[in-house]
Amino acid sequence: MRRFSGRLRSALIIGVQGIRARKTRTLLSIVSLFLGVLAVVVVQAGAETANKAALANIELMMGKDGTVQMWVPDDKHSIALTLDTLKGRTDAVGTLGTSAIIGEPGVNPINPGGGPLNQPMDYGPMGGGGQVYCDARGYCKELPPQQQAEQPPTGAAIELGLTGLTGDVRPFRPYQLVSGQWLDFTGPPSLAPRIVVNRAAAAGFAKYQIPAEMRLRGAIANPTPRIVGVVDDGQDRPLAYVRADELTNWVPTSTPGLYGGMEVLRTQDAYDVEQILKRRLLADGLTSDQFSSMLIQSKKEIEGQLKMFRLIFLGIAGLVLLIGVAGILNVGLATVGERVEEFALRRAVGTPRSLLAGIVLAETLLTGLFTATAAIGVASVCLKIVGRILGGREPILAHMEFPWQAGLAGIVAGLVAGLLGGLIPAIRAARIPIATVMRA
């Protein structure tokens, strides 16, 4: 073992000396290999970034992997029973969905139907027209002339989706707080609903002068909301979040079909919550086929979709890397041809063939390692620049760090390229006969 370690150390020392003696050829090898290693690093970094971005968006909309999702219909007393079952629970949270219009009373909102505020069409006097209707998904269509005449005038009001929460939903859907604070579920509910809006709604309130009056379908009166924070929920249409008990102060759950149903998110350990809730719903007259639950596996689905694209781009990067390997091979063969007498003399003084091969491999492996270091550095700087440029459009890029998987892939690619490019020259150097020294 000591003998092998000594040979390895000798090969590395002589290899470094060979690189220093032939700087120009080493530089040519690095240049020919650089694009191939950089392609591998960029593909791996892009795949990891895309994986995290896609997973983050799905987690914001669907929920984290391992979360159990249950749907409860709005029938009889189902909503009230669900709210009572989830009261005080931190391992399960329920969400109530409805819509609200914040702004002037008796007017059509700027975005009818709660669609995105950044649609290319304009809405009403604040943008010009008022000839379209947009649903909650943001799809817009032109209204018939008769319906246009029946529509109230467009005024300073924004329609948004309103989600009532029984507790903190962020352990299940990782909403990122942008400013202000999140909903406080401690203490009694307030008669003035505290709401947290998403980035799309916050941009609308910043652009337009909107009065602080909220209209809710089925409400006993128009409450005055208090915006306490802004979150990034991955949605491009205006949304807001409120405590469920503050929402039900104004919109009672006794009105059938008002909410349309309720979603329950729980941990896998909170199995008792689902069982208790199912028993209470069945006792209230619901049938078992009216509610169901499923395990969220977002990461598994995304990885399956991205695996194919990653393999395709890695194949392209591998072809570019082979071009670099050919460059190292050509330089290595030329170098061995010039050092025939040197290697023959080393053989004459007792240098083993394995050490001669190790010297050549050490040079190519070190060249590949240097190239990988340079490619990783360039890719890391480029990722930071892209993050600064596109961080405003894609928040996840603003805080994206260089993935260690890309750095590891670059090092492996550099070493493999050095091994493949130096293998044939190493074998040729080890086979040089001792008699060749007589040429000198």
C-alpha positions in Angstrom: 0.0 0.0 0.0 2.9 2.4 0.8 4.5 1.5 -2.5 1.3 2.4 -4.4 1.0 5.6 -2.5 4.5 6.5 -3.4 4.0 5.9 -7.1 0.8 7.9 -7.0 2.5 10.8 -5.3 5.4 10.6 -7.8 2.9 10.6 -10.7 1.1 13.7 -9.4 4.4 15.6 -8.8 5.8 14.8 -12.3 2.4 15.5 -13.8 2.3 18.9 -12.3 5.8 19.6 -13.5 4.8 18.5 -17.0 1.8 20.9 -17.0 4.0 23.8 -15.9 6.5 22.9 -18.6 3.9 22.9 -21.3 1.6 25.7 -20.4 0.4 26.4 -24.0 -0.7 22.9 -24.7 -2.4 22.7 -21.3 -4.3 25.9 -22.1 -5.3 24.4 -25.5 -6.6 21.3 -23.7 -8.6 23.4 -21.2 -10.1 25.5 -24.0 -11.1 22.4 -26.0 -12.7 20.7 -22.9 -14.2 23.9 -21.3 -17.4 24.0 -23.4 -18.2 20.4 -22.8 -17.8 20.6 -19.1 -19.7 23.9 -19.0 -22.5 22.3 -20.9 -22.8 19.5 -18.3 -22.7 22.0 -15.5 -25.3 24.3 -17.1 -27.7 21.4 -17.9 -27.5 20.0 -14.3 -27.9 23.5 -12.8 -30.8 24.2 -15.1 -32.4 20.9 -14.3 -32.1 21.5 -10.5 -33.4 25.0 -10.8 -36.3 24.0 -13.0 -37.1 21.1 -10.6 -37.1 23.5 -7.6 -39.2 26.1 -9.4 -41.8 23.6 -10.7 -41.9 21.9 -7.3 -42.3 25.3 -5.5 -45.2 26.3 -7.8 -47.0 22.9 -7.3 -46.4 23.0 -3.6 -48.0 26.5 -3.4 -51.0 25.3 -5.4 -51.4 21.7 -4.4 -49.4 21.3 -1.2 -46.2 19.7 0.1 -45.5 16.1 -0.5 -46.9 13.9 2.2 -49.9 16.1 2.8 -53.3 14.4 2.8 -56.0 16.5 1.0 -59.7 16.0 1.7 -62.7 17.6 0.1 -65.9 18.2 2.0 -69.0 19.3 0.0 -71.2 22.2 1.1 -74.3 20.2 2.1 -76.5 20.6 5.1 -74.2 21.3 8.1 -71.0 20.0 6.6 -69.1 23.3 6.7 -70.1 24.0 10.3 -69.2 20.5 11.4 -65.8 20.7 9.6 -65.0 24.1 11.2 -65.9 22.7 14.6 -63.8 19.6 14.1 -60.7 21.5 13.0 -61.0 24.2 15.7 -57.7 24.5 17.6 -55.9 21.9 15.5 -52.4 22.6 14.2 -51.9 19.4 12.3 -54.9 20.0 10.0 -56.3 23.1 8.4 -59.4 23.8 6.5 -59.9 26.3 3.6 -63.1 28.0 2.6 -63.3 29.6 -0.9 -65.5 32.5 -1.9 -65.1 35.8 -3.7 -65.1 39.4 -2.6 -65.2 42.9 -4.2 -63.2 45.6 -2.4 -63.9 49.2 -3.5 -66.8 51.4 -4.4 -70.3 50.0 -3.8 -72.7 49.5 -6.7 -70.0 49.4 -9.5 -68.5 46.8 -11.7 -65.0 45.8 -10.6 -61.9 46.5 -12.7 -61.5 42.8 -13.2 -65.0 41.2 -13.4 -64.9 37.6 -12.3 -61.7 38.1 -10.3 -59.4 37.6 -13.3 -55.8 38.8 -13.5 -55.3 42.5 -13.4 -52.5 42.3 -16.0 -54.7 41.2 -18.8 -54.0 42.8 -22.2 -57.6 44.0 -22.4 -58.7 47.1 -20.5 -61.6 47.3 -18.1 -64.0 50.2 -18.0 -63.2 53.9 -17.4 -60.0 53.0 -15.5 -58.7 51.3 -18.6 -61.3 51.9 -21.3 -64.2 49.6 -22.5 -66.1 47.5 -20.0 -67.1 45.2 -22.8 -65.7 41.9 -21.5 -66.3 39.5 -18.6 -63.5 37.4 -17.1 -64.0 34.3 -15.0 -61.9 33.3 -12.0 -59.3 31.5 -14.2 -58.7 34.7 -16.2 -60.5 33.7 -19.4 -62.3 36.7 -20.9 -65.1 37.0 -23.4 -67.1 39.8 -24.9 -70.6 40.3 -23.4 -73.7 40.5 -25.6 -75.0 44.0 -26.2 -78.0 43.4 -23.9 -75.9 42.3 -21.0 -73.5 45.2 -21.6 -76.4 47.6 -21.2 -77.5 45.9 -17.9 -74.0 46.0 -16.4 -73.3 48.7 -13.7 -70.6 51.2 -14.6 -67.0 50.2 -13.9 -65.6 51.9 -10.9 -62.7 51.8 -8.4 -63.2 48.2 -7.2 -61.2 45.0 -7.5 -62.7 41.5 -7.3 -60.5 38.9 -5.7 -60.8 35.3 -4.5 -61.1 35.1 -0.7 -59.9 32.1 1.2 -60.9 31.5 4.8 -58.4 29.5 6.9 -59.0 27.7 10.2 -55.3 27.8 11.0 -51.8 28.5 9.5 -51.8 26.9 6.1 -48.0 27.5 5.4 -46.8 24.1 6.8 -48.9 22.6 4.0 -48.5 25.3 1.3 -45.3 27.2 1.8 -46.5 30.7 1.0 -43.6 33.2 1.3 -44.3 36.4 3.3 -43.3 39.4 1.2 -44.2 42.2 3.7 -46.2 42.8 6.8 -47.3 39.8 8.8 -49.2 36.6 8.5 -52.6 36.0 10.0 -52.7 35.7 13.7 -55.0 32.8 14.8 -54.6 33.5 18.5 -57.3 35.5 20.3 -60.9 36.1 19.4 -62.0 37.0 15.8 -62.2 40.6 14.8 -65.3 42.2 13.4 -63.0 44.1 10.9 -61.6 41.2 8.9 -57.8 41.1 8.8 -56.7 39.9 5.4 -53.4 39.0 3.8 -53.3 39.7 0.0 -51.1 38.1 -2.6 -48.6 40.0 -4.8 -51.2 40.3 -7.7 -53.7 41.9 -5.4 -51.1 44.2 -3.8 -50.0 45.4 -7.2 -53.6 46.3 -8.0 -54.2 48.2 -4.8 -50.9 50.0 -5.4 -51.9 51.0 -8.9 -55.5 52.1 -8.2 -57.1 54.2 -5.5 -59.5 51.6 -4.0 -61.8 52.5 -1.0 -61.6 50.1 1.9 -65.1 48.5 1.7 -65.6 44.8 1.1 -68.6 43.3 -0.5 -69.3 39.6 0.2 -72.0 37.5 -1.4 -74.5 36.6 1.2 -73.0 38.9 3.8 -75.3 40.7 6.3 -73.3 43.9 5.8 -70.2 45.3 4.1 -67.2 45.0 6.4 -64.1 47.2 6.4 -61.1 44.9 5.8 -57.6 45.5 7.2 -54.7 44.4 5.0 -52.0 43.2 7.4 -49.5 41.5 4.9 -48.6 40.4 1.4 -47.6 36.9 0.4 -46.3 35.2 -2.7 -48.7 32.3 -3.4 -47.6 31.7 -7.0 -50.9 33.0 -8.4 -51.3 35.7 -11.0 -54.9 36.7 -10.1 -55.7 38.7 -7.0 -56.3 36.6 -3.9 -56.7 37.3 -0.2 -56.6 35.1 2.9 -58.6 35.7 6.1 -59.4 33.8 9.3 -62.3 31.5 8.8 -64.0 32.6 12.0 -63.7 36.3 10.9 -65.2 35.4 7.5 -68.1 33.5 8.9 -68.9 36.5 11.2 -70.2 38.2 8.0 -71.0 35.2 5.7 -72.7 32.5 7.8 -72.2 28.9 6.9 -75.9 28.2 7.3 -76.7 29.3 3.7 -76.4 26.2 1.5 -74.1 26.4 -1.5 -72.6 29.7 -0.5 -69.1 28.4 -0.2 -69.3 25.5 -2.6 -67.3 23.2 -0.3 -64.3 23.0 1.9 -60.8 21.7 1.6 -59.0 20.0 4.5 -55.2 19.6 4.5 -53.7 17.4 7.2 -50.5 15.6 8.1 -50.3 11.8 7.7 -50.1 11.5 11.5 -53.4 13.3 11.9 -55.5 10.3 10.8 -57.9 10.7 13.7 -59.0 14.1 12.4 -60.2 12.6 9.2 -61.9 9.7 10.9 -63.8 12.0 13.4 -64.8 14.3 10.6 -66.1 11.4 8.4 -68.2 10.0 11.3 -69.7 13.4 12.0 -70.5 14.0 8.3 -72.0 10.5 7.9 -74.1 11.1 11.0 -75.3 14.4 9.5 -76.7 12.5 6.4 -73.9 12.7 3.9 -72.8 9.5 2.1 -69.2 8.2 1.9 -69.0 8.9 -1.9 -69.5 12.7 -1.3 -66.1 13.2 0.3 -62.7 11.7 -0.5 -59.1 12.1 0.4 -55.8 11.8 -1.5 -52.1 11.8 -0.7 -50.2 14.7 -2.4 -47.1 13.5 -4.3 -46.0 16.5 -6.2 -42.3 15.8 -6.2 -42.7 12.4 -7.7 -44.9 13.7 -10.6 -42.5 16.5 -11.4 -39.4 14.4 -11.3 -41.0 12.0 -13.7 -41.7 14.8 -16.2 -38.3 16.5 -15.9 -36.3 13.3 -16.1 -36.8 12.9 -19.8 -35.8 16.5 -20.6 -32.7 16.2 -18.4 -31.6 13.0 -20.2 -32.0 14.7 -23.6 -30.0 17.8 -22.7 -27.4 15.7 -20.9 -27.0 13.6 -24.1 -26.4 16.8 -26.0 -23.9 18.0 -23.4 -22.2 14.6 -23.6 -21.6 15.0 -27.3 -20.0 18.4 -26.7 -17.9 16.9 -24.0 -16.7 14.2 -26.4 -15.3 16.9 -28.7 -13.3 18.1 -25.7 -12.1 14.6 -25.0 -10.9 14.4 -28.6 -9.0 17.6 -28.1 -7.2 16.3 -25.0 -6.5 13.0 -26.9 -4.8 14.8 -29.8 -2.8 17.0 -27.4 -1.8 14.0 -25.3 -0.7 11.9 -28.3 1.4 14.8 -29.6 3.0 15.3 -26.2 3.8 11.6 -25.8 5.4 11.7 -29.3 7.7 14.5 -28.2 8.6 12.8 -24.9 9.5 9.4 -26.3 13.2 9.7 -25.3 12.3 11.0 -21.9 10.0 8.0 -21.2 12.5 5.6 -22.6 15.2 7.0 -20.4 12.9 6.7 -17.3 12.3 3.0 -18.3 16.1 2.5 -18.6 16.7 3.7 -15.0 14.0 1.4 -13.6 10.7 3.4 -13.8 7.8 0.9 -13.9 5.4 1.1 -16.9 2.5 1.8 -14.5 4.2 4.9 -13.2 4.8 6.2 -16.8 1.1 5.7 -17.5 0.3 7.4 -14.2 2.3 10.4 -15.2 0.4 10.9 -18.4 -3.0 10.3 -16.7 -2.1 12.6 -13.9 -1.6 15.4 -16.4 -4.9 14.8 -18.2 -6.8 14.3 -15.0 -5.4 17.6 -13.5 -6.3 19.3 -16.7 -9.8 18.1 -16.5 -10.0 19.1 -12.8 -8.8 22.6 -13.6 -11.3 22.9 -16.5 -14.1 21.8 -14.2 -13.2 24.4 -11.7 -13.2 27.1 -14.3 -16.6 25.9 -15.7 -18.2 25.8 -12.3 -17.0 29.3 -11.5 -18.4 30.7 -14.8 -21.7 28.9 -14.4 -22.0 30.2 -10.8 -21.4 33.8 -11.8 -23.9 33.4 -14.8 -26.6 32.1 -12.4 -26.2 35.1 -10.1 -26.4 37.5 -13.1 -29.5 35.7 -14.4 -31.0 35.8 -10.9 -30.5 39.6 -10.6 -32.0 40.2 -14.1 -35.0 37.9 -13.8 -35.5 38.0 -10.1 -38.2 40.5 -10.4 -40.3 38.3 -12.7 -39.5 35.0 -11.0 -38.9 35.4 -7.3 -37.5 32.0 -6.9 -34.5 32.9 -9.2 -33.7 35.9 -6.9 -32.9 33.6 -4.0 -31.6 30.6 -6.0 -28.1 29.4 -4.9 -25.8 27.4 -7.2 -26.8 23.8 -6.8 -24.1 21.5 -5.4 -25.3 18.8 -7.8 -24.2 20.9 -10.7 -20.7 21.4 -9.2 -20.4 17.6 -8.5 -21.5 16.9 -12.1 -18.9 19.3 -13.4 -16.1 17.7 -11.4 -17.1 14.2 -12.5 -17.3 15.3 -16.1 -13.9 16.9 -16.0 -12.3 13.8 -14.4 -14.0 11.4 -16.8 -13.0 13.5 -19.8 -9.4 13.6 -18.5 -9.4 9.9 -18.0 -10.8 9.1 -21.5 -8.6 11.6 -23.2 -5.4 10.4 -21.4 -6.0 6.7 -21.5 -4.6 6.0 -25.0 -1.6 8.3 -24.6 -0.9 6.7 -21.2 -0.9 3.2 -22.7 1.3 4.4 -25.6 3.8 5.9 -23.1 3.9 2.7 -21.0 4.7 0.6 -24.1 7.7 2.7 -25.2 10.7 0.3 -25.4 13.9 1.0 -23.5 15.9 0.8 -26.8 14.3 4.0 -27.9 16.7 5.9 -25.7 19.5 5.0 -28.1 18.1 7.4 -30.6 19.6 10.2 -28.6 
